[in-house]
């Protein structure tokens, strides 16, 4: 262990220096007439940014109905990420990315824009010209190119800082001290088992004199069954919101469960699925984050599935898998059920957190002389 520390420590310092150089000369651009809220993290791997962005969208749609909402994302691994694009629907994840496609599918009236250069992509593709406009910058904490009015940083309660070291010695994308840039911190995936870890993380922040307010959140998860009979001749036309909800799986109708997923934290997905079902899932295949499922890979998964086994996957994966006609036809042919794990964020300190969000809107309106327009 000591050998690896000695080997990688200089590389970790070099990474920190190169990160500092890359950020030093950037002067954030102020997007005109919008309230910009960033959702990001400081670690590699999944912290729950996608469901948290969706939580914010639901909140603002419910509480600030006059506001238009834009989700601005890089569109990681998307074919159009380099040139930038605005999503018309959520049916082409290979063009726009899996997470932006999921956002657009869930919220058709929300503007979703992708682009490696998010500033230029927004200026080119934005179609909202009202001052009542909220832009949610997805994975934006390290993206200094755009000025944000508020930075929300998510920390996974299972291991908020990893081993406390930056890449490649640890999982941190930047040092813990950089959390001073954040306006608030939200611990995600909180459970009774990991509560102590979040408390220790808060103490570390206090020791480092990082006076950032913090909140905690957990996931509310359930399963929804895909009705394969509604696919007809074009499987792409089955939106996520048309899946048939179910609360209990028929224990007598299946011989087990098979989970497949390509997300940043597959272990947590497995634990979530097991908590919903109430039993151990022994069959699973994990793929890299943002994995593009080919028909051959999906065919190999079906080859491992026994008669009566139920397939489980995430919303993020389903957005891509539902476009694979051969896979879906084989599921129907073999009468294999497939369920999607749906996740929603619940902020434990709901009243305080929502009061803070309401304050952001009020401050923005006062700053831009919008109060009289309400």
Secondary structure, DSSP 8 states (H G I E B T S, - for coil): -HHHHHHHHHHHHHHHHHHHHHHHT---B--TT-EEEEEEESBSS--SHHHHHHHHHHHHHHH-TT-EEEEEE--TT-TTTTT-EE-S-SS-HHHH-HHHHHHHHH-TTSEEEE-SSHHHHHHHH-----SSEEEEEET-TT-TTB--SEEEEEEETT-TTTTS-BTTTSSBSS-GGGGGG-SEEEEES--TTTHHHHHHHHHHHHHTT---EEEEEEEEEEEEE--GGG-TT-GGG--GGGSEE-SS--GGG-SEEEEEE-STTHHHHHHHHHHHHTS---EEEE--TT----HHHHHHHHHH--TTEEEEEEHHHHHHHTT-HHHHHHHHHHT--EEEEEEEEEETTHHHHHHHHHHHHHHHHHHTT-GGG-
